[in-house]
Amino acid sequence: MEEKEHTIKQIYVDAELKEKVKVKTELQPDDWLCIACNKKITTDKERFEYNNQTEFQFINPGGFYFDLITFESADGCREIGEPTLEFTWFKGHSWSFAVCSRCSNHLGWKYVGKYSFYGLIKSRLIKGAALFN
């Protein structure tokens, strides 16, 4: 019985290790990951220029500061909530919340209007390169 239990545990450990190695080898230094769970959210190739820039600083009505990076797509996000124009930071663009599709950490906002893009909170992301050091 003990040997069978040891074998089952070893299979579980091997599978877990294989998944960690797979995830690390699939990531690239220019990937942006959720800081809470390391899910790949997007990549530098997806940066989106709005008025000739990709990084912004805003203050919300509650007085909280946000450093945003804009991306054309963020496959690791899912949108929640009804889009609204209330307090939008990008004129003519409605927003809804963008959360990590794995752990639901609030990562920023999805904007839709003349353009469709994501404004993701820089402090809630980590660069893939950080995992390679």
C-alpha positions in Angstrom: 0.0 0.0 0.0 2.8 2.4 0.9 4.6 1.8 -2.4 1.4 2.5 -4.4 0.8 5.7 -2.3 4.4 6.8 -3.0 3.9 6.2 -6.8 0.7 8.3 -6.9 2.4 11.1 -5.0 5.4 11.0 -7.4 3.0 11.1 -10.5 1.3 14.2 -9.0 4.7 15.9 -8.3 6.0 15.0 -11.8 2.8 16.4 -13.4 3.0 19.6 -11.3 6.7 20.1 -12.2 6.1 19.5 -15.9 3.3 22.1 -15.9 5.6 24.7 -14.2 8.4 24.0 -16.7 6.0 24.3 -19.6 4.6 27.6 -18.4 8.1 29.1 -17.9 9.4 28.0 -21.3 6.3 29.3 -23.1 6.7 32.8 -21.6 8.7 35.4 -23.3 10.6 38.4 -21.7 8.3 40.9 -23.5 5.1 39.2 -22.1 3.1 41.1 -19.4 1.7 38.8 -16.7 -0.9 39.2 -13.9 1.1 40.0 -10.8 -1.2 37.9 -8.6 -1.0 34.6 -10.6 1.6 35.0 -13.4 -1.0 34.3 -16.1 0.1 35.8 -19.5 -2.1 38.8 -20.2 -0.6 40.4 -23.2 2.8 41.3 -24.8 4.7 44.4 -25.8 3.9 43.7 -29.4 0.2 44.6 -28.5 1.0 48.1 -27.2 -1.6 50.5 -28.5 -0.8 54.2 -29.2 -3.5 56.6 -28.2 -2.5 60.2 -29.0 1.0 59.0 -29.8 1.6 57.4 -26.4 1.2 54.1 -24.7 1.5 55.1 -21.0 -0.8 57.4 -19.1 -1.3 58.6 -15.5 -4.9 59.3 -14.3 -6.7 60.0 -11.0 -10.1 58.5 -10.5 -13.0 60.3 -8.8 -12.0 58.6 -5.5 -8.6 60.2 -5.7 -6.6 57.0 -6.6 -3.7 57.4 -9.0 -3.3 54.9 -11.9 -0.4 54.4 -14.2 -1.9 52.7 -17.3 -0.3 51.0 -20.3 -2.5 50.7 -23.4 -2.7 47.5 -25.4 -4.6 46.6 -28.5 -5.5 43.2 -27.2 -5.1 41.4 -23.9 -6.1 37.7 -24.4 -5.5 37.0 -20.7 -8.3 39.4 -19.6 -12.0 39.0 -19.5 -14.4 42.0 -19.3 -17.0 42.4 -16.7 -19.8 44.9 -16.1 -21.8 47.1 -18.5 -19.7 49.5 -20.6 -20.2 53.1 -19.5 -19.0 56.6 -20.6 -19.2 57.9 -17.0 -15.8 59.2 -15.8 -14.0 57.9 -18.9 -10.4 58.8 -19.3 -10.5 58.4 -23.1 -13.1 60.8 -24.6 -15.8 59.0 -26.5 -14.7 55.6 -25.3 -16.9 53.6 -22.9 -15.2 51.3 -20.4 -15.8 48.1 -18.6 -13.6 46.3 -16.1 -10.8 44.1 -17.3 -9.9 41.3 -14.9 -7.4 38.4 -15.1 -9.2 35.4 -16.7 -7.4 33.0 -14.3 -7.7 34.7 -10.8 -10.1 37.6 -11.5 -7.6 40.2 -10.2 -8.7 43.7 -11.5 -6.1 44.6 -14.1 -7.7 47.7 -15.7 -10.3 48.6 -18.2 -11.5 47.7 -21.7 -12.3 50.7 -23.8 -14.6 50.8 -26.8 -15.3 53.8 -29.1 -13.5 55.0 -32.2 -10.8 52.5 -31.1 -11.0 49.3 -29.0 -8.2 48.8 -26.6 -7.2 48.0 -23.0 -5.8 50.3 -20.4 -4.0 48.1 -17.9 -2.7 49.1 -14.5 1.1 48.9 -14.7 1.5 48.0 -11.0 -0.8 45.0 -11.4 1.3 43.5 -14.1 4.8 42.0 -14.1 7.1 41.7 -17.1 8.0 38.2 -18.2 11.6 39.1 -18.2 11.4 39.3 -14.3 10.9 35.5 -14.2 14.0 34.9 -16.3 16.4 36.7 -13.8 
